[in-house]
Amino acid sequence: MLRIKKVSEVMGKDVYTSEGDFFGQVEEINLVDNKVDGWKIRVGSSFLSMFGGARGVVIPHQFVKSVGDILIVNKGSLPMHEEPMAFAGTGEDSEELI
């Protein structure tokens, strides 16, 4: 059975990614026309470097997979570290980009 939560019940809840990593805690909820538009999340220490040291981010509601005892956000919606360029070729001196 679907149980509708009050906004005040969700404040301070822990937020995890779809991969199970702790992401942070709900700090604020953005409402537009009486509907949830986004979630302001206070980012946990393990994700601070991904956001250039920002202490919080706003996650659009469409990227929230579940709201219950915790919030689950889609990890694919989060920015990822850029990977270094990989080189293809047979030898060490190859300059060909993939």
N, C-alpha and C positions, 0 to 999 in steps of 0.2 A: 504494500500500500504506500502511496506517495504521501510523504509528510512535508508540508510546506514550512520552511524555516523563516523566522523573523530575521531581519538584517542584523539586529543586535546580537542574535545567537551565533552569527558567523564571525563577528569581529574577534580577532585574536587567535582564530583557528590556525593550525599548522597547514602548510601548503607543501605538497610533494609533487614531483614530476611523474609522468606516466611510466617512467623507468624505475620509480621507487626512491629517488634521491630527495632528501630534504631540501626544499627551495626557500622557504621563509615562513612568514606569518601574515595573515590578512590585517592590514592597517586601516584601510578605508574602502568603501564601496561607492562607485560612481553610479548615480541613477539618472536616467533621462526618461521623461514622461512616465515616471513610476515603474520603470523596468531597469534591471541591472544592465549597465553598459560596459563596465570594466571593474577590475579589482586592483586596488593599490596594495602591492605586496612588499613588506619589509624583507629584503633579500638576506638570506643566511650567509655566513662567512664563506662557505665553499663556493658560492656563485658570485661573490663581489667582483672578482677579476673579470668576469664575463661582461660586466656592465661598466667598466672603467671606474670602479670605486663608488658608483652610485649606491645609495643605501636603499633605494626602493625603485620599483618599476610598476607600470600599469599594464595589466594583462587584460586584453579584450575578453568579454564574456564568452565569445565563441570558442576560445581556446581552453575553457574550463570544462573538463570532462565529467566531474562529479563534485557535488557539494553534500557533505554529511558531517561526520565527526571530524573529517579533514577535507581539504580541497585537493583535487588532483588536476594538474594542468598538463596539457599536451606538450611534451618535451620538444617536439618538432617546431613549435612556435617560438622557442627561445633562440637567441643568436648563439652561434657556435664559434669556437676559436677557428681562425683561418689556418688551414693546414699548409705547411711549406710546399713549394712546387716540387713535383716529382719529375725526375728525368728518365727517359726511356732510351734504350740503346744497349749495345752489347759490351762496350768497354767503359772504363772509368772516365775517359775523356769525352764521352758523348755529350753534346749540347742540345740534343733534340728534346723538345717539350712534349709531354703527353697531350 
